[in-house]
Amino acid sequence: MREIYSTLNPSLLLCVIQRYSEFEINRTNLSPVEEYLQAASLSFNSGQKFKAHRHKECIKQILITQEAWIIISGKILFTLYDINNLPIEEIILNTGDCVITFNGGHSYEIIEDFTKVYEFKNGPYFGQDIDKEFIND
């Protein structure tokens, strides 16, 4: 797992990238506990069981939308922007990779035909006008 921090505020986590090839047996938490979007990579052997459960209602205050992309197949050029809206890195994401953006900005360019992605965000979603600020690069 690779963590990328802001160059302007080195304690601010911008994103985490988990490569498919980096999976380890059991659970690896990909998100710090204080982030709004929680994610983990899970890899188990047969026979592993999880006790039946459900999640209780609780009030949570969300201040920012965070996002995760899991590349099911294909290839994507991911550009990460710092908190000043300037690009700081471009990374190729391949089949099986996961990127979680916590802070800063990001863009995606599909670079292989028929690329398939799962996208996850914390909600509720109030639409583009409220949720997004576009970056002019």
Disulfide bonds with the S-S distance in Angstrom:
none
